[in-house]
């Protein structure tokens, strides 16, 4: 066993170095989806619409290690207050070796390496809450919608808006065009900081144990409970309560556009 480890460790180190030495653009180039008509909606195959930005689907990033920390700054603050908070994040919360994108409402996306940190889900929403800042963390933990490993073909979407993307929204009866912009050399960044080191510097720990991770893989985070017909299969009281709890503090963001599909939450409660 020791001899086997002696052979495997250098290989693992080499593979890691090959990953971290790639630029962000090299890592995401096959994970980018066009957005159209100043929305955050991905372009469907064969559509001919105006391309106005890019989504990055972290599930499609081959190395599975790229991670995004999303700093959402209170949108009720003035531009001056928002700028001050964002600068404080840059000066005091993040190392230099992260890819940085200024979000449409003045927040930040910080790109780093997950580096083996076991997140509880692909999208850890509001997992850290500070004064006027809510922090989400996005990473590739569960690639497939259901348990089944490489045999399972249907992937989980795990998308963030990329730099140089624009969308429009109406505020105070005025139509505005907002943009996501890289604020450092995002495209060419390599050897990104470790998520673990960043969270440790904040004295924050949201990591789950390997056993918890395996349990989540086996259950696939309750996703198998709802069938394609919208009916619920074998939902026990614990899972039903989890669904209800998941709707607490629900935010629905409206990007005005024609609605071509009907969306219903009725099946959750039937």
VOBA-1610 file (N, C-alpha, C; in pm, whole numbers, padded with zeros to 5 digits, always signed):
BEGIN
Unk+00083-00121+00000Unk+00000+00000+00000Unk+00086+00126+00000Unk+00191+00125+00084Unk+00280+00242+00091Unk+00347+00267-00044Unk+00386+00159-00111Unk+00450+00174-00241Unk+00354+00231-00344Unk+00228+00188-00335Unk+00126+00240-00426Unk+00105+00389-00403Unk+00099+00430-00276Unk+00081+00571-00244Unk+00199+00653-00293Unk+00318+00598-00281Unk+00438+00669-00327Unk+00430+00698-00476Unk+00366+00608-00551Unk+00352+00628-00695Unk+00237+00723-00728Unk+00129+00714-00648Unk+00009+00793-00679Unk+00022+00939-00640Unk+00089+00967-00529Unk+00097+01105-00479Unk+00162+01198-00581Unk+00277+01163-00641Unk+00335+01253-00742Unk+00243+01276-00862Unk+00168+01172-00899Unk+00074+01187-01011Unk-00036+01286-00975Unk-00089+01275-00852Unk-00194+01366-00806Unk-00142+01509-00800Unk-00020+01526-00752Unk+00040+01660-00743Unk+00056+01720-00882Unk+00100+01638-00977Unk+00118+01686-01114Unk-00016+01726-01176Unk-00119+01645-01154Unk-00251+01676-01209Unk-00305+01805-01150Unk-00284+01825-01021Unk-00331+01948-00957Unk-00258+02069-01014Unk-00128+02056-01034Unk-00050+02167-01088Unk-00095+02200-01230Unk-00126+02098-01309Unk-00175+02121-01445Unk-00306+02199-01443Unk-00391+02170-01344Unk-00519+02241-01333Unk-00500+02385-01290Unk-00427+02407-01181Unk-00417+02542-01125Unk-00333+02634-01212Unk-00249+02578-01299Unk-00165+02662-01385Unk-00240+02710-01509Unk-00360+02657-01533Unk-00440+02705-01645Unk-00505+02838-01610Unk-00526+02922-01710Unk-00598+03048-01688Unk-00746+03020-01666Unk-00815+03117-01606Unk-00959+03101-01588Unk-01027+03078-01722Unk-00987+03153-01824Unk-01051+03138-01954Unk-01030+02998-02011Unk-00910+02943-01993Unk-00886+02807-02040Unk-00976+02707-01968Unk-01004+02733-01844Unk-01084+02640-01764Unk-01233+02650-01795Unk-01280+02769-01835Unk-01425+02788-01854Unk-01466+02793-02001Unk-01371+02785-02093Unk-01404+02809-02234Unk-01510+02713-02287Unk-01515+02591-02235Unk-01616+02495-02280Unk-01738+02491-02189Unk-01744+02585-02096Unk-01856+02589-02000Unk-01937+02717-02014Unk-01919+02788-02126Unk-01985+02917-02144Unk-02107+02904-02233Unk-02215+02969-02192Unk-02341+02968-02266Unk-02378+03113-02298Unk-02412+03141-02422Unk-02452+03277-02459Unk-02582+03316-02390Unk-02590+03443-02347Unk-02718+03501-02304Unk-02767+03594-02414Unk-02898+03612-02421Unk-02954+03684-02535Unk-03049+03794-02490Unk-03061+03896-02577Unk-03161+04001-02563Unk-03159+04069-02426Unk-03039+04090-02372Unk-03020+04161-02244Unk-03095+04094-02129Unk-03098+03960-02131Unk-03154+03883-02019Unk-03043+03793-01964Unk-03075+03720-01858Unk-02981+03621-01804Unk-03021+03480-01848Unk-03095+03473-01957Unk-03143+03345-02008Unk-03048+03294-02114Unk-03011+03165-02104Unk-02919+03106-02200Unk-02984+03088-02336Unk-02902+03099-02440Unk-02949+03084-02577Unk-02974+02937-02607Unk-03091+02908-02661Unk-03122+02771-02702Unk-03055+02740-02835Unk-03026+02613-02855Unk-02960+02572-02979Unk-03047+02607-03099Unk-02986+02671-03198Unk-03056+02708-03319Unk-03122+02844-03315Unk-03127+02907-03198Unk-03188+03039-03187Unk-03098+03145-03250Unk-03161+03241-03314Unk-03088+03354-03370Unk-03136+03481-03302Unk-03073+03513-03189Unk-03107+03632-03113Unk-02980+03707-03081Unk-02995+03832-03040Unk-02879+03914-03008Unk-02808+03859-02884Unk-02680+03826-02898Unk-02601+03777-02786Unk-02551+03896-02706Unk-02583+03898-02576Unk-02548+04013-02493Unk-02465+03975-02371Unk-02421+03850-02363Unk-02338+03811-02250Unk-02312+03662-02248Unk-02254+03617-02137Unk-02220+03476-02119Unk-02260+03429-01979Unk-02307+03306-01972Unk-02320+03236-01845Unk-02208+03134-01836Unk-02157+03113-01717Unk-02056+03008-01694Unk-02122+02900-01610Unk-02131+02780-01666Unk-02190+02668-01593Unk-02077+02590-01526Unk-02068+02603-01394Unk-01958+02539-01320Unk-01962+02387-01332Unk-02079+02331-01360Unk-02089+02187-01380Unk-02011+02142-01503Unk-01998+02232-01600Unk-01931+02198-01726Unk-01781+02226-01722Unk-01732+02284-01613Unk-01587+02305-01599Unk-01523+02170-01572Unk-01436+02125-01661Unk-01389+01987-01658Unk-01316+01950-01530Unk-01236+02041-01475Unk-01157+02003-01357Unk-01241+01997-01229Unk-01361+02057-01230Unk-01451+02048-01115Unk-01405+02123-00992Unk-01301+02206-01006Unk-01241+02269-00889Unk-01268+02419-00881Unk-01317+02478-00990Unk-01339+02623-00990Unk-01459+02658-00902Unk-01446+02765-00829Unk-01545+02803-00728Unk-01567+02954-00738Unk-01689+03000-00710Unk-01720+03143-00715Unk-01781+03186-00582Unk-01722+03289-00522Unk-01779+03351-00403Unk-01852+03476-00448Unk-01981+03481-00420Unk-02067+03591-00465Unk-02099+03683-00347Unk-02048+03806-00353Unk-02076+03906-00250Unk-02192+03993-00299Unk-02307+03978-00237Unk-02426+04055-00274Unk-02442+04170-00174Unk-02416+04291-00219Unk-02422+04409-00132Unk-02564+04465-00134Unk-02611+04506-00018Unk-02746+04561-00001Unk-02779+04660-00113Unk-02882+04628-00192Unk-02916+04710-00309Unk-02984+04841-00272Unk-03020+04859-00145Unk-03083+04983-00103Unk-02980+05093-00072Unk-02854+05056-00069Unk-02750+05154-00037Unk-02722+05244-00157Unk-02666+05360-00130Unk-02626+05451-00237Unk-02505+05394-00311Unk-02478+05448-00429Unk-02362+05402-00505Unk-02232+05423-00427Unk-02225+05536-00356Unk-02104+05566-00278Unk-02084+05464-00166Unk-02193+05429-00096Unk-02182+05330+00012Unk-02147+05192-00044Unk-02207+05158-00158Unk-02177+05029-00222Unk-02030+05022-00262Unk-01980+05129-00322Unk-01839+05132-00364Unk-01746+05116-00244Unk-01781+05179-00133Unk-01698+05172-00013Unk-01694+05029+00043Unk-01810+04963+00046Unk-01815+04825+00096Unk-01738+04732+00003Unk-01755+04751-00128Unk-01683+04665-00223Unk-01532+04682-00208Unk-01487+04804-00190Unk-01344+04827-00173Unk-01293+04764-00043Unk-01376+04767+00060Unk-01337+04704+00187Unk-01324+04552+00171Unk-01413+04493+00091Unk-01402+04350+00062Unk-01270+04320-00007Unk-01236+04402-00105Unk-01112+04382-00180Unk-00989+04398-00091Unk-00994+04497-00003Unk-00878+04528+00081Unk-00860+04432+00197Unk-00971+04383+00253Unk-00963+04312+00382Unk-01015+04169+00383Unk-01084+04127+00278Unk-01145+03993+00282Unk-01091+03897+00177Unk-01024+03950+00074Unk-00980+03864-00035Unk-00831+03879-00061Unk-00763+03768-00094Unk-00623+03776-00135Unk-00612+03830-00277Unk-00492+03853-00321Unk-00472+03913-00454Unk-00501+03814-00566Unk-00477+03686-00541Unk-00487+03588-00649Unk-00627+03527-00661Unk-00726+03612-00682Unk-00861+03569-00716Unk-00905+03644-00841Unk-00984+03578-00925Unk-01042+03647-01040Unk-01161+03729-00995Unk-01167+03855-01036Unk-01268+03946-00983Unk-01359+03998-01092Unk-01489+03990-01067Unk-01590+04046-01157Unk-01684+04132-01074Unk-01700+04256-01115Unk-01798+04346-01052Unk-01935+04312-01108Unk-02030+04283-01020Unk-02163+04243-01066Unk-02248+04364-01102Unk-02362+04338-01162Unk-02445+04446-01216Unk-02489+04546-01111Unk-02510+04501-00987Unk-02557+04590-00881Unk-02445+04631-00786Unk-02320+04616-00830Unk-02208+04666-00752Unk-02144+04567-00658Unk-02189+04442-00659Unk-02128+04339-00576Unk-02004+04282-00643Unk-01962+04164-00598Unk-01841+04102-00651Unk-01861+03952-00671Unk-01801+03900-00776Unk-01778+03757-00791Unk-01628+03735-00779Unk-01587+03651-00684Unk-01446+03618-00667Unk-01424+03472-00704Unk-01341+03448-00806Unk-01312+03313-00854Unk-01191+03257-00781Unk-01206+03137-00725Unk-01097+03073-00652Unk-01103+02923-00678Unk-01013+02847-00615Unk-01015+02701-00627Unk-01079+02640-00503Unk-01170+02545-00525Unk-01233+02476-00412Unk-01130+02395-00336Unk-01036+02336-00407Unk-00919+02270-00347Unk-00959+02166-00242Unk-01060+02085-00276Unk-01100+01976-00189Unk-01196+02013-00078Unk-01235+02140-00068Unk-01329+02182+00036Unk-01466+02122+00005Unk-01525+02051+00101Unk-01651+01980+00078Unk-01769+02069+00114Unk-01823+02136+00013Unk-01939+02223+00034Unk-02065+02138+00053Unk-02164+02189+00126Unk-02287+02112+00147Unk-02375+02103+00024Unk-02355+02190-00075Unk-02435+02185-00197Unk-02361+02261-00307Unk-02413+02250-00430Unk-02353+02325-00540Unk-02368+02475-00522Unk-02480+02516-00465Unk-02510+02658-00450Unk-02545+02685-00303Unk-02448+02732-00230Unk-02466+02762-00087Unk-02512+02907-00076Unk-02643+02927-00071Unk-02701+03061-00076Unk-02707+03122+00063Unk-02663+03248+00072Unk-02665+03323+00198Unk-02601+03241+00311Unk-02494+03171+00279Unk-02429+03088+00380Unk-02348+03171+00478Unk-02319+03295+00440Unk-02252+03389+00530Unk-02325+03523+00519Unk-02367+03579+00630Unk-02440+03706+00629Unk-02367+03804+00720Unk-02329+03919+00663Unk-02262+04025+00736Unk-02345+04153+00723Unk-02301+04260+00786Unk-02371+04387+00773Unk-02372+04431+00627Unk-02492+04438+00568Unk-02512+04484+00431Unk-02447+04395+00325Unk-02405+04274+00364Unk-02346+04181+00267Unk-02404+04041+00290Unk-02449+03978+00182Unk-02486+03837+00185Unk-02395+03762+00089Unk-02341+03651+00135Unk-02240+03579+00058Unk-02293+03442+00017Unk-02289+03415-00113Unk-02319+03283-00169Unk-02188+03220-00216Unk-02182+03089-00213Unk-02065+03018-00266Unk-02114+02911-00363Unk-02059+02915-00485Unk-02098+02821-00590Unk-01979+02733-00627Unk-02001+02603-00633Unk-01896+02510-00673Unk-01957+02380-00722Unk-01874+02296-00783Unk-01923+02170-00838Unk-01907+02058-00734Unk-02017+02026-00665Unk-02018+01916-00569Unk-02097+01797-00622Unk-02211+01825-00685Unk-02297+01720-00739Unk-02318+01750-00887Unk-02261+01669-00973Unk-02262+01696-01116Unk-02391+01650-01183Unk-02449+01543-01132Unk-02566+01483-01196Unk-02691+01501-01112Unk-02806+01507-01178Unk-02931+01534-01107Unk-02971+01420-01015Unk-02930+01300-01050Unk-02966+01185-00968Unk-02842+01103-00940Unk-02850+01022-00836Unk-02740+00932-00802Unk-02719+00834-00917Unk-02594+00810-00952Unk-02568+00715-01059Unk-02435+00739-01126Unk-02361+00839-01078Unk-02227+00864-01130Unk-02226+00892-01278Unk-02127+00838-01346Unk-02108+00868-01488Unk-02219+00809-01575Unk-02296+00716-01522Unk-02406+00659-01600Unk-02522+00756-01612Unk-02525+00856-01525Unk-02636+00950-01526Unk-02604+01064-01622Unk-02685+01084-01724Unk-02652+01178-01830Unk-02702+01319-01804Unk-02806+01334-01721Unk-02865+01467-01702Unk-02786+01544-01597Unk-02727+01656-01640Unk-02641+01734-01552Unk-02720+01838-01474Unk-02669+01875-01360Unk-02725+01984-01281Unk-02673+02116-01339Unk-02760+02212-01361Unk-02716+02345-01402Unk-02667+02422-01280Unk-02551+02484-01293Unk-02492+02561-01184Unk-02425+02683-01245Unk-02506+02782-01280Unk-02460+02892-01365Unk-02440+03023-01290Unk-02336+03094-01331Unk-02314+03231-01285Unk-02294+03318-01409Unk-02324+03446-01396Unk-02307+03538-01508Unk-02160+03574-01521Unk-02108+03563-01642Unk-01968+03593-01666Unk-01944+03741-01692Unk-01817+03781-01698Unk-01784+03922-01725Unk-01823+03962-01866Unk-01834+04093-01887Unk-01873+04150-02017Unk-02011+04103-02060Unk-02100+04091-01962Unk-02239+04053-01989Unk-02331+04167-01948Unk-02432+04193-02028Unk-02526+04302-02000Unk-02667+04248-01992Unk-02747+04309-01906Unk-02890+04280-01905Unk-02965+04407-01866Unk-03094+04406-01891Unk-03175+04526-01866Unk-03279+04497-01760Unk-03308+04599-01680Unk-03415+04591-01583Unk-03482+04727-01572Unk-03604+04727-01523Unk-03680+04850-01505Unk-03676+04890-01359Unk-03633+05013-01333Unk-03626+05065-01197Unk-03681+05207-01197Unk-03779+05230-01109Unk-03844+05361-01102Unk-03897+05403-01239Unk-03961+05307-01307Unk-04021+05330-01440Unk-03918+05370-01545Unk-03792+05337-01520Unk-03686+05370-01614Unk-03611+05243-01652Unk-03592+05224-01782Unk-03521+05106-01832Unk-03370+05131-01823Unk-03300+05038-01754Unk-03156+05053-01736Unk-03082+04932-01792Unk-02964+04957-01848Unk-02876+04849-01891Unk-02764+04835-01789Unk-02752+04716-01730Unk-02653+04690-01627Unk-02551+04589-01681Unk-02429+04594-01625Unk-02321+04513-01682Unk-02237+04446-01574Unk-02192+04325-01605Unk-02092+04254-01525Unk-01955+04282-01588Unk-01859+04328-01509Unk-01730+04370-01564Unk-01615+04310-01484Unk-01515+04258-01554Unk-01393+04213-01488Unk-01317+04335-01437Unk-01267+04326-01312Unk-01195+04441-01257Unk-01049+04407-01228Unk-01006+04289-01268Unk-00862+04260-01275Unk-00841+04175-01400Unk-00725+04115-01413Unk-00696+04037-01534Unk-00761+03899-01524Unk-00893+03900-01514Unk-00973+03779-01492Unk-00939+03670-01593Unk-00932+03707-01718Unk-00911+03610-01826Unk-00784+03529-01805Unk-00677+03595-01761Unk-00545+03531-01756Unk-00502+03487-01616Unk-00591+03494-01518Unk-00554+03457-01381Unk-00524+03307-01372Unk-00415+03272-01303Unk-00380+03133-01276Unk-00348+03118-01126Unk-00328+02994-01082Unk-00290+02966-00943Unk-00378+03045-00846Unk-00508+03023-00859Unk-00604+03097-00777Unk-00595+03056-00630Unk-00641+03146-00544Unk-00642+03120-00400Unk-00733+03003-00368Unk-00709+02942-00255Unk-00789+02830-00206Unk-00910+02880-00128Unk-01027+02822-00156Unk-01148+02857-00081Unk-01127+02833+00068Unk-01060+02725+00102Unk-01037+02693+00243Unk-00958+02804+00312Unk-00853+02852+00246Unk-00771+02957+00306Unk-00851+03086+00324Unk-00936+03116+00226Unk-01018+03237+00236Unk-01116+03226+00353Unk-01188+03115+00361Unk-01285+03098+00469Unk-01216+03091+00606Unk-01100+03026+00611Unk-01025+03021+00737Unk-00987+03162+00783Unk-00953+03249+00689Unk-00915+03386+00725Unk-01034+03464+00781Unk-01157+03418+00749Unk-01278+03481+00803Unk-01327+03410+00929Unk-01258+03305+00969Unk-01304+03220+01081Unk-01442+03161+01053Unk-01460+03116+00930Unk-01587+03056+00886Unk-01562+02912+00843Unk-01652+02824+00882Unk-01642+02684+00843Unk-01781+02632+00806Unk-01803+02606+00677Unk-01931+02549+00633Unk-01910+02410+00573Unk-01791+02355+00590Unk-01758+02226+00530Unk-01834+02113+00598Unk-01879+02016+00518Unk-01943+01897+00573Unk-01844+01782+00572Unk-01872+01681+00653Unk-01784+01565+00660Unk-01799+01480+00534Unk-01702+01393+00511Unk-01708+01306+00395Unk-01830+01214+00403Unk-01863+01168+00524Unk-01981+01082+00541Unk-02108+01156+00501Unk-02120+01283+00544Unk-02237+01363+00506Unk-02244+01379+00355Unk-02128+01400+00293Unk-02124+01415+00147Unk-02172+01287+00079Unk-02123+01173+00125Unk-02164+01045+00067Unk-02314+01024+00083Unk-02367+01059+00200Unk-02511+01047+00223Unk-02589+01134+00125Unk-02539+01255+00100Unk-02606+01345+00006Unk-02599+01290-00136Unk-02486+01233-00172Unk-02474+01171-00304Unk-02576+01059-00319Unk-02587+00977-00215Unk-02679+00863-00221Unk-02825+00908-00232Unk-02859+01014-00163Unk-02997+01065-00167Unk-03016+01164-00280Unk-02906+01220-00328Unk-02902+01327-00428Unk-02990+01444-00386Unk-02971+01479-00257Unk-03035+01599-00205Unk-03184+01604-00232Unk-03253+01492-00220Unk-03398+01483-00234Unk-03446+01501-00379Unk-03353+01521-00473Unk-03397+01553-00608Unk-03478+01442-00672Unk-03449+01317-00634Unk-03521+01204-00693Unk-03665+01196-00646Unk-03705+01278-00551Unk-03839+01266-00493Unk-03949+01315-00588Unk-03917+01407-00678Unk-04020+01465-00765Unk-04004+01408-00905Unk-04108+01346-00957Unk-04101+01279-01086Unk-04118+01378-01200Unk-04095+01330-01323Unk-04112+01415-01441Unk-04256+01463-01456Unk-04352+01387-01401Unk-04493+01427-01411Unk-04532+01527-01304Unk-04437+01563-01217Unk-04467+01660-01112Unk-04527+01598-00988Unk-04537+01466-00984Unk-04589+01399-00865Unk-04475+01368-00769Unk-04510+01345-00643Unk-04409+01323-00540Unk-04405+01176-00502Unk-04285+01120-00503Unk-04269+00977-00479Unk-04204+00954-00343Unk-04278+00889-00252Unk-04223+00846-00123Unk-04165+00961-00041Unk-04234+01072-00033Unk-04182+01184+00045Unk-04224+01168+00190Unk-04124+01154+00279Unk-04156+01140+00421Unk-04168+01278+00486Unk-04203+01280+00614Unk-04226+01406+00684Unk-04102+01493+00688Unk-03986+01431+00705Unk-03861+01508+00713Unk-03833+01582+00583Unk-03854+01513+00472Unk-03828+01575+00342Unk-03934+01680+00311Unk-04060+01653+00346Unk-04166+01751+00325Unk-04136+01880+00401Unk-04089+01866+00525Unk-04055+01985+00603Unk-03937+02059+00542Unk-03841+01984+00487Unk-03726+02047+00422Unk-03771+02130+00302Unk-03870+02081+00227Unk-03923+02156+00112Unk-03987+02286+00159Unk-04065+02279+00265Unk-04130+02399+00318Unk-04026+02497+00369Unk-03928+02447+00444Unk-03823+02535+00496Unk-03745+02601+00384Unk-03732+02531+00272Unk-03658+02585+00160Unk-03723+02706+00095Unk-03853+02725+00121Unk-03923+02841+00065Unk-03915+02963+00155Unk-03858+02948+00274Unk-03845+03063+00364Unk-03748+03164+00303Unk-03784+03291+00312Unk-03702+03401+00259Unk-03679+03387+00108Unk-03774+03322+00040Unk-03762+03306-00104Unk-03766+03440-00174Unk-03672+03461-00266Unk-03670+03581-00349Unk-03700+03542-00492Unk-03793+03612-00555Unk-03822+03591-00697Unk-03785+03718-00770Unk-03685+03709-00856Unk-03637+03826-00928Unk-03701+03831-01066Unk-03752+03946-01100Unk-03827+03960-01224Unk-03744+04036-01327Unk-03711+03970-01437Unk-03647+04037-01550Unk-03752+04043-01660Unk-03816+04161-01680Unk-03935+04171-01764Unk-03913+04115-01904Unk-03998+04022-01940Unk-03993+03961-02072Unk-04117+03873-02087Unk-04153+03836-02210Unk-04269+03748-02227Unk-04246+03614-02159Unk-04349+03562-02093Unk-04340+03432-02027Unk-04402+03328-02119Unk-04318+03235-02166Unk-04365+03135-02260Unk-04400+03002-02193Unk-04360+02988-02068Unk-04387+02863-01996Unk-04453+02893-01863Unk-04541+02805-01821Unk-04608+02821-01692Unk-04529+02745-01586Unk-04503+02811-01475Unk-04428+02750-01366Unk-04519+02738-01245Unk-04523+02621-01184Unk-04611+02600-01070Unk-04537+02535-00955Unk-04570+02578-00833Unk-04517+02515-00712Unk-04622+02422-00650Unk-04735+02403-00719Unk-04847+02329-00662Unk-04808+02187-00624Unk-04722+02124-00705Unk-04690+01983-00680Unk-04618+01964-00548Unk-04555+02068-00496Unk-04487+02057-00368Unk-04586+02033-00256Unk-04705+02092-00269Unk-04801+02089-00159Unk-04915+01991-00180Unk-04921+01926-00296Unk-05033+01837-00324Unk-05022+01706-00249
//
